[in-house]
């Protein structure tokens, strides 16, 4: 699914494929879309993304994110963080206690 966004660094409008999204995060009053190597600002809210992307394999893991669960490679049960690489050193999202069962080991 194509998602209209604004690139954070360049300010240019563009479209990204939802399959490239790792997670969508609410940070203060901003919503940010994270891919492996870029960050974008969407033109819709986090709540809208949760409803829109549910059929694409995304799920809410914490009140501040909507995550492409299929892209999670490692879950640290102690810190309650889901990582998008097997080393546990790259990008990650927080996972609430209530949503831990949504992460596959």
N, C-alpha and C positions, 0 to 999 in steps of 0.2 A: 504494500500500500504506500502510495506517495504521500509524504507529509511536508506541508509548506513550513519553512523555517527562515530565521535570520541568523547568519553566521556571526558569532560573538565577536571575533577579531576583525573581520572585514566590514560588517554591517550590511552585507549584501543578502538580498532575498534569494533563496534557492529551494529546491525540493530534494528531500532525502528519502530513501527507501526504508520502510519500517523494519525490514530484516537486518539493517545495519545498526539499529539502536540497541545499546546495552541496557540503558535505563533512563528514566525521566525523573527529575528531582525537583522538589520544591525547596527553594532556598530563600527564606524571607518572603518578599513579595514577588520574586521571580520564579519562573519555571524554566529549567534547563534540560536540554536533551543531550545525552552523552553517547558518542560512538567510540570506537576504539581509540581514535586520535583527535577528535574534534568535539567542540561544545557549541550547541545552537540554542537559540531562543525560539520557542514555538509561537504560533499565532492563536493557540487555544489553551485552555487551562488544564491543569493536572487532572482534575476530575473528568473533564471531557476526554482526555487521553485514556483514562482508565476504562471508560465505557466503549470508546472507539476501538481500542487495541486488545480488548479481552479475547476476541476470536483469533487474534494473531499470536497467542501464546504469552501475552503480558499479564501480570498480576500485581496487585498491591501487596508489597512485603512490609511496608511501614507507612505511616501517614504522610511521609515526605517523598515517597517514590512510587513509580509504576515501572516494573522490571520485566525484561524479556527473560523469563525463567529458563528457557532453553539455552541461553548463553552463559548461565552460571556454571562455573567449572569447579569451584571449591567453596565449601561452607565451613566457617570456623564457629563451632558451637559455643565456644567460650566467649568470644567477642560479639557473637551474633551478627557476623558480617558475611555477606555473600560476595565472592570475588569472581571476576570474569577471566581469570587466568588460574592455572593449576598451582602456581607458586604462592598465592595469597599475598602478593606484593603490589599488584596493580590497582585498577579501579575497583571499587566495591560499593555496596549499598548496605544499609542497616536492615535487619530483619527483626520485627517485633516478636515477642514470645508467642502471641496469638497466631502468627503466620509462619512459624518455623516448619510446620508440616507441609508447606507449599514448596519447600526446597528438597530436591532429590539428592541423596548422598551418592 
